[in-house]
Amino acid sequence: MQIESVLTIDQVKREKWRAVEPPDFPFFDHEFLLALERSGSVGSGTGWMPVYLLCTEDIDGESELLGALCTYVKTDSYGEFIFDWDWAHAYQQNGMPYYPKLTMAVPFTPATGPKFLVRDELPGSLKATIKDALLDAAAQIGDQAGVSSTHALFLPDDEVPEFRDRGFAIRHSMQFHWRNRGYAGFDDYLGAMQSKRRRQIARERRQLDADLKIERLTGDNLEPHHAQAMFHFYLDTSDRKWGSPYLTAEFFEEVFETMADRILLVAASEGDGMLAGALNFYKGNSLFGRYWGTLQDRRNLHFELCYYQQTEFCIERGMELFEAGAQGEHKLARGFLPTTTYSAHEIRHPAFRRAIEGYVEQEREVTRRNISYYMRHDPFKAPDAAL
């Protein structure tokens, strides 16, 4: 067993990488990572320099991939959604560089998913060995790059102990996620909600402009003009919210071509053209909302294109999880419950490490209180009331 590093996913054969791709998380699929690179969305000048760590073993003269870890040498904190700008500012005030840093994450994607990509069929003891070896290799990459810190963002629950045992500080954040409780249909879903919320959702759907055509497009129904339209919607939204787009037109063109079977485009059309669209990725039992935009503001269109159509899609397909992206307390009234998200942070400077660990501990309590507050406004009926 050996660890090697490559600087582009193109150096790994797609069929080899398939063995370690997560079953319910599309953003570490070979096609997605390659689209980020080929489109220039990551790489030189973007703040995201990829270093893929590979654990391989020679079997019958053939190098087989056992596990992988996607890391990026970062020269800023853009596109991470776990904000550490204050940490960088504190370093600067003390005459120390915070960048570069090492980040384990999917660029521009605040979605919870595994960081350790390990063959599922391997025994547990071997999996643990592979994960340790990958983290050791990540530490060496950090040494070589002279990083101030290492960060693993949007960790699943079961990976938190592995980073905690390595001395990482575990940071708690919050998102609103939808989970399928075995609903037979959208009406069944509405029936599980309190009457106020049920009426609100029904009213919002009823008040949509009657001349709008709403479609859910995936697979062979996706065409190049859909990618072009979605890129323009993305630009419009980023201009209004973020100020600087991260992704290029080439990225949208490539994923619409290579990942059509994992894309759900919810489109609103009027006449001959798309008025608005919401781009989602899905795989296995999980759906992830990513980008949306519109040429005109229409009443309740955002809710329909970004939440209700996806909820129906998940129910119809028996999918368990819908993550609709970062932030947005307005999601609560529409059936998305507050959920703790986790990230892990290893700060190399001893004094800053202590200070940041203290901050993270206080932040965890704030997050706990926020979740407790939102859960007091749970839109669903109490269990006894649903009987």
C-alpha positions in Angstrom: 0.0 0.0 0.0 1.4 3.4 -1.0 0.2 7.0 -1.0 0.8 9.3 -4.0 -0.4 12.7 -5.0 -1.6 14.0 -8.4 -2.4 17.6 -9.3 -5.3 16.8 -11.7 -8.1 14.3 -11.6 -7.3 13.6 -15.3 -4.3 11.6 -14.1 -6.7 9.1 -12.5 -8.6 6.8 -14.9 -12.3 7.3 -14.5 -13.0 3.6 -14.0 -10.4 3.5 -11.2 -11.9 6.5 -9.5 -15.4 5.0 -9.7 -14.4 2.4 -7.1 -14.2 5.2 -4.4 -17.0 7.5 -5.4 -19.6 8.0 -2.7 -23.0 6.4 -3.5 -25.1 9.3 -2.3 -22.9 12.3 -3.1 -22.3 13.4 -6.7 -19.7 16.2 -6.0 -16.7 13.8 -5.8 -17.6 12.1 -9.0 -14.8 12.1 -11.5 -16.9 14.1 -14.0 -17.7 16.9 -11.5 -14.0 17.3 -10.4 -12.9 17.2 -14.0 -15.4 19.8 -15.0 -14.1 22.2 -12.3 -10.6 21.8 -13.6 -11.3 21.9 -17.4 -13.5 25.0 -17.1 -10.8 26.9 -15.1 -13.1 27.2 -12.1 -10.3 25.7 -10.0 -6.6 25.8 -10.7 -4.1 28.6 -11.2 -5.4 32.0 -10.2 -8.7 30.8 -8.6 -7.5 30.3 -5.0 -8.2 26.5 -5.3 -5.1 24.4 -6.3 -6.1 20.7 -6.2 -3.9 18.0 -4.7 -5.5 14.6 -4.9 -4.1 12.1 -2.5 -4.4 8.5 -3.6 -3.9 5.3 -1.6 -3.1 2.5 -4.0 -1.9 -1.1 -3.9 -0.4 -3.3 -6.6 -2.6 -6.3 -7.2 -1.5 -8.8 -9.9 0.7 -6.2 -11.4 -2.1 -3.6 -11.6 -2.3 -0.5 -9.4 -5.7 -0.5 -7.7 -7.1 2.6 -6.0 -8.2 1.8 -2.4 -8.9 5.3 -1.2 -8.5 9.0 -1.9 -8.7 12.4 -0.3 -9.4 15.6 -2.3 -7.4 18.5 -0.9 -6.9 22.0 -2.1 -4.1 24.5 -1.3 -6.0 27.7 -0.7 -4.8 31.3 -1.1 -8.1 32.8 0.1 -11.3 31.7 1.8 -13.7 32.3 -1.1 -16.2 29.6 -2.0 -16.0 27.7 1.2 -19.2 28.7 3.1 -17.5 28.1 6.5 -16.2 31.5 7.2 -12.8 32.1 8.7 -12.1 35.6 7.4 -11.8 36.9 11.0 -9.1 34.3 11.7 -7.2 35.5 8.6 -7.6 39.1 9.8 -6.2 38.2 13.2 -3.2 36.6 11.7 -2.6 39.7 9.5 -2.9 42.0 12.5 -0.1 40.0 14.2 2.1 40.1 11.2 1.6 36.5 10.2 0.3 34.9 7.0 -2.9 32.9 7.2 -2.6 31.8 3.6 -1.8 29.4 2.2 -4.0 26.9 4.0 -5.1 23.4 3.2 -8.7 22.6 2.7 -10.6 19.3 2.2 -13.9 20.3 0.6 -15.8 20.4 -2.6 -15.1 23.9 -4.1 -18.1 26.3 -4.0 -20.4 23.6 -2.6 -21.8 23.8 1.0 -23.0 20.2 1.0 -22.4 17.5 3.6 -20.5 14.5 2.2 -17.6 12.2 3.0 -14.1 13.4 2.8 -12.5 10.0 3.0 -13.2 8.2 -0.3 -12.6 4.5 0.5 -13.8 1.4 -1.2 -16.9 0.3 0.6 -16.1 -3.5 0.5 -12.9 -3.2 2.4 -12.7 -4.4 6.0 -13.0 -1.8 8.7 -9.5 -2.2 10.0 -8.1 -1.6 6.5 -10.3 1.4 6.0 -9.0 2.9 9.3 -5.4 2.3 8.1 -6.1 4.0 4.8 -7.7 7.0 6.4 -4.8 7.5 8.7 -2.4 7.2 5.8 -4.3 9.8 3.8 -4.4 12.2 6.8 -0.6 11.7 7.3 -0.1 12.5 3.6 -2.3 15.6 3.9 -0.1 16.8 6.8 3.0 16.3 4.6 1.4 18.4 1.9 0.7 21.1 4.4 4.3 21.0 5.5 5.6 21.3 2.0 3.2 24.2 1.2 3.9 26.0 4.5 0.2 26.2 5.4 -1.0 27.9 8.6 -3.8 25.4 9.0 -5.8 22.5 7.7 -9.6 22.5 7.3 -12.2 19.8 6.5 -15.6 21.3 5.6 -19.1 19.8 5.8 -18.2 16.5 7.4 -20.7 13.8 7.9 -21.4 12.7 11.5 -19.4 9.5 11.3 -16.2 11.3 10.2 -16.1 13.8 13.0 -14.5 11.4 15.6 -11.6 10.7 13.2 -10.7 14.3 12.9 -11.3 15.0 16.6 -8.9 12.2 17.5 -6.3 13.9 15.3 -6.6 17.0 17.4 -8.8 19.0 15.0 -11.2 21.5 16.6 -14.8 20.6 15.6 -16.8 23.6 14.5 -20.7 23.5 14.5 -22.8 25.4 11.9 -26.4 25.1 10.9 -28.3 24.4 7.7 -31.9 23.6 7.0 -32.4 20.1 5.5 -35.5 18.2 4.3 -35.9 14.5 5.1 -38.3 12.0 3.7 -40.5 10.4 6.4 -41.9 7.8 4.0 -44.4 10.2 2.4 -46.7 8.6 -0.2 -47.0 11.8 -2.1 -46.8 15.6 -1.8 -50.3 15.7 -0.3 -49.2 13.2 2.4 -46.3 15.5 3.1 -48.5 18.5 3.5 -50.8 16.4 5.8 -48.0 15.9 8.2 -47.6 19.7 8.7 -49.5 22.0 11.0 -52.5 23.6 9.4 -51.0 27.1 9.2 -48.0 25.8 7.2 -50.1 23.5 5.1 -52.3 26.3 4.0 -49.3 28.6 3.4 -47.6 26.1 1.0 -50.9 25.3 -0.8 -51.5 29.1 -1.2 -48.0 29.7 -2.5 -48.4 27.0 -5.2 -51.9 28.1 -6.1 -50.8 31.7 -6.6 -48.1 30.9 -9.2 -48.7 32.7 -12.5 -51.0 30.4 -14.6 -49.1 31.1 -17.8 -45.8 29.7 -16.5 -44.8 26.2 -17.6 -42.9 24.4 -14.8 -40.8 21.3 -15.9 -38.4 18.9 -14.1 -35.7 18.0 -16.6 -33.0 15.4 -16.3 -31.1 12.9 -18.4 -31.8 13.0 -22.1 -34.2 15.9 -21.7 -31.3 18.3 -20.9 -29.9 20.2 -23.9 -27.0 22.6 -24.4 -29.4 25.6 -24.3 -30.4 24.6 -20.8 -26.8 24.9 -19.7 -26.4 28.3 -21.3 -29.6 29.6 -19.7 -28.6 28.2 -16.3 -25.2 29.9 -16.5 -26.9 33.3 -17.2 -29.3 32.7 -14.2 -26.2 31.9 -12.1 -24.5 35.1 -13.1 -27.6 37.2 -12.3 -27.8 35.7 -8.8 -24.1 36.0 -8.1 -24.2 39.7 -9.2 -27.0 40.4 -6.8 -25.7 38.3 -3.8 -22.0 37.5 -4.0 -20.5 40.0 -6.4 -18.1 37.6 -8.1 -19.1 34.3 -9.8 -16.8 31.3 -9.1 -17.9 29.1 -12.0 -17.5 29.5 -15.7 -19.8 28.9 -18.6 -17.6 26.0 -19.6 -18.4 24.3 -16.3 -22.1 24.4 -16.8 -21.7 23.1 -20.4 -19.6 20.2 -19.3 -21.6 19.0 -16.4 -24.8 19.2 -18.4 -23.1 16.9 -20.9 -21.3 14.5 -18.6 -23.6 14.4 -15.6 -27.0 14.7 -17.1 -28.1 11.5 -15.3 -27.3 13.3 -12.0 -28.7 16.7 -12.7 -32.2 17.9 -12.0 -33.1 21.2 -13.7 -36.3 22.8 -12.6 -37.3 25.2 -15.3 -40.0 27.8 -15.6 -40.8 28.9 -19.1 -43.0 31.6 -20.6 -43.6 31.6 -24.3 -40.6 30.2 -26.1 -37.9 30.8 -23.5 -36.8 29.9 -20.0 -37.7 32.6 -17.5 -36.1 31.0 -14.5 -34.3 27.8 -13.4 -32.9 25.9 -10.4 -30.0 23.5 -10.8 -29.8 20.5 -8.6 -27.5 17.4 -8.4 -28.6 14.1 -7.2 -27.2 10.6 -6.6 -28.5 7.6 -4.7 -30.8 8.8 -1.9 -29.7 12.4 -1.8 -30.6 15.6 -3.8 -28.6 18.8 -3.5 -29.9 22.2 -4.6 -27.1 24.4 -5.9 -28.0 27.5 -8.1 -31.1 29.4 -9.1 -31.9 32.5 -11.0 -34.7 34.4 -12.8 -35.1 37.0 -15.5 -38.1 38.5 -13.7 -39.3 38.4 -10.1 -42.6 36.5 -10.0 -44.7 35.8 -6.9 -43.6 32.5 -5.1 -41.5 31.4 -8.1 -38.5 30.9 -5.9 -40.3 28.6 -3.5 -41.7 26.5 -6.3 -38.5 26.1 -8.3 -36.1 25.7 -5.3 -38.2 23.7 -2.8 -41.6 22.3 -3.8 -40.6 20.7 -7.1 -37.6 19.1 -5.5 -39.6 17.8 -2.6 -42.0 16.2 -5.0 -39.1 14.7 -7.0 -37.6 13.2 -3.8 -41.0 11.7 -2.7 -41.7 10.2 -6.1 -38.3 8.5 -6.2 -38.2 7.6 -2.5 -35.1 9.7 -1.9 -34.2 10.4 1.8 -32.5 13.7 1.9 -32.8 17.1 0.2 -30.2 19.8 1.1 -31.2 23.1 -0.4 -28.0 24.9 0.2 -26.6 27.3 2.9 -28.6 29.7 5.1 -32.3 30.6 4.6 -34.4 30.4 7.7 -37.4 30.8 5.4 -36.9 27.1 4.6 -38.2 26.2 8.0 -41.8 27.0 7.3 -41.5 24.9 4.2 -40.5 21.7 6.0 -36.7 22.0 6.2 -35.5 21.5 9.7 -32.4 23.0 11.4 -29.5 20.6 11.2 -26.0 20.7 12.7 -23.2 20.7 10.1 -19.6 20.0 11.1 -16.2 21.1 10.0 -12.8 20.3 11.4 -9.9 22.8 11.9 -6.3 22.2 12.8 -4.4 25.4 13.6 -0.6 25.1 13.6 0.4 28.2 15.6 -0.1 27.2 19.4 -1.4 30.6 20.5 -3.8 31.0 17.7 -4.9 27.4 18.1 -5.9 28.0 21.7 -7.8 31.2 20.8 -9.6 29.6 17.9 -10.5 26.5 19.9 -12.0 28.8 22.5 -14.0 30.7 19.8 -15.2 27.4 18.3 -16.4 26.1 21.7 -18.5 29.3 22.2 -19.8 29.1 18.7 -21.0 25.5 19.2 -23.2 26.7 22.1 -24.6 29.5 20.0 -25.4 27.0 17.2 -27.1 24.7 19.8 -29.3 27.5 21.1 -30.2 28.6 17.5 -31.3 25.1 16.6 -33.3 24.8 19.8 -35.0 28.1 19.0 -35.9 27.1 15.5 -37.2 23.7 16.6 -39.7 25.4 18.8 -41.2 26.6 15.5 -41.2 23.1 13.9 -43.8 23.2 11.1 -44.8 19.6 11.6 -47.6 18.3 13.8 -46.6 16.8 17.1 -46.4 13.0 16.9 -49.6 12.4 18.8 -51.4 14.9 16.7 -50.5 13.1 13.5 -52.1 9.8 14.7 
